[in-house]
């Protein structure tokens, strides 16, 4: 039975928003998403899968492994697809006697396998790029220790929505700080101090630091450096 390896794929950069997500602004990974892990050995019959789904109504699917091949994954059976097959007339008795080896090979598509270090937005985009009938099938995720887990697509989409909400909150907070510097600012034409909200005057650095995230470090520009050096030379010459 062929071993299934984690998916390796890149998403074309179609616009700036996708590039921003890939740059790490949204950095939740699949390790942060709630997952399930039910493994069934391939020497069982489909009846075992039916019983497993009946015992856990929240289970999105089961991972099928081959104990004769170092417990490698050979497939994934989702609840949705399994129930679709069972709902057909006279199919239940037929499928209950069907070996999982045959069922996985002929009735189920190769699952999408990702690493737990993959970001949630990257995983969603890959998952939704699958054919329409596979688009909402669970994802198989391999942990850093080699464990296999399942993530329900609905759970993954909800988790990504939470990430976007948090990102939006940070953005709104940043924009509100930036807006504090909008409008007309009263600045002294001589000393360059700025009049604050209580009609006293602050050094420019103090005012900007109090109204934004900016922080200052001091240096000297070429023009001022030349002016100061000329003044020093003039002082020595006198």
Secondary structure as GFF3:
##gff-version 3
##sequence-region A 1 238
A	DSSP	alpha_helix	16	20	.	.	.	ID=ss1
A	DSSP	pi_helix	21	25	.	.	.	ID=ss2
A	DSSP	three_ten_helix	30	32	.	.	.	ID=ss3
A	DSSP	beta_strand	39	41	.	.	.	ID=ss4
A	DSSP	alpha_helix	46	55	.	.	.	ID=ss5
A	DSSP	beta_strand	61	66	.	.	.	ID=ss6
A	DSSP	three_ten_helix	67	69	.	.	.	ID=ss7
A	DSSP	beta_strand	72	78	.	.	.	ID=ss8
A	DSSP	alpha_helix	79	86	.	.	.	ID=ss9
A	DSSP	alpha_helix	91	96	.	.	.	ID=ss10
A	DSSP	alpha_helix	100	107	.	.	.	ID=ss11
A	DSSP	beta_strand	113	115	.	.	.	ID=ss12
A	DSSP	alpha_helix	120	128	.	.	.	ID=ss13
A	DSSP	three_ten_helix	132	134	.	.	.	ID=ss14
A	DSSP	beta_strand	139	142	.	.	.	ID=ss15
A	DSSP	beta_strand	148	151	.	.	.	ID=ss16
A	DSSP	alpha_helix	153	179	.	.	.	ID=ss17
A	DSSP	beta_strand	194	195	.	.	.	ID=ss18
A	DSSP	beta_strand	201	202	.	.	.	ID=ss19
A	DSSP	alpha_helix	204	211	.	.	.	ID=ss20
A	DSSP	alpha_helix	222	237	.	.	.	ID=ss21
###
